[in-house]
Amino acid sequence: MLKTTFMGAIRDGIAEEMRRDPSIIILGEGIGERGGAYAQTKGLWAEFGGKRVIDTPISENSFTGMAVGAAAMGMRPIVDIMFSDIMFEMLSQLAQQAGKLYYMSNGQINVPIIIRSQLGARLTGPHHSACLYALCMHLPGLKVVVPGSVYDGKGLIKTALKENNPVVFFDHKFLYSTRGEIPEEEYYIPFDEANIIKEGKDVTVVSIGTMQLKLFGAMQKGLIDADIEIIDPRVLYPLNTKEIFASVKKTGRLVIVEEGHLTCGAGAEIAAQAGRYCFDSLKAPIYRVAARDVPHGYAYVLEQAMLPSEDDIAAAIKAVCK
């Protein structure tokens, strides 16, 4: 096993696939010689050159449209969007073009494009902290991937680069410096397998992205007095429900934890499906823990006040176990 960072694992996965497939290119702001705002493309420009790692102007709508056209003609572009909030600048290209070309062409045009964007709060304020995965789940034609660990980061990006239609791949910037082990040999993670992080018998906790870190933090502090089963869906659309439903039918209780806003969040879809297909197994109402429906603040105290906390998670688990 090799020990590396979340950032390094994803970057290595991209490099492995670029060495194999010359049709893979990357477009984005400052991703060339500079290596990206978070060093997410560090070393790729030096290895693959400026024709495959392409620095763009600050014009997300334009270079995303260019990438959609390139994908329709047989290339495999990765579009690097510096912050997920900025996806609003290119949303028409993503929703109206990338997501619909396969359908509108009756299956004659594939769009093998990855939109890779950094999400989540880390003292980055109202314009650079959003979690837009729920929005993308609502757009037909897209697959939505949110890795929550070093191992998942590499395995999922490599699988994404084999997909023949659009994938929106969200990295949480808080994970970039976290470290974990990955196999020395090559590996892929299928999109149709959720990750059962921890088995338990009392409560099913569906954890999206970084929330598993807060779950383990709450457990280490003794805030959780229950045997919880933790599941990371990995892919939010199409949603991996098989493992979630099996777990809920075993435990009879469900808590969903995410950093996205509460209203119309990914947790709402998971709760709706679990409520329908696991209704007879439920021993308590489904609880959701998410960010408050207010903008992110620049000040640390404001940011922490609107994000789901370890205490919030522990309180939800306690409530369903009454």
Summary of the structure (lengths in Angstrom):
residues: 322
radius of gyration: 19.4
end to end distance: 42.0
largest distance: 59.8
contacts: 1147
relative contact order: 0.12
helix: 39%
strand: 21%
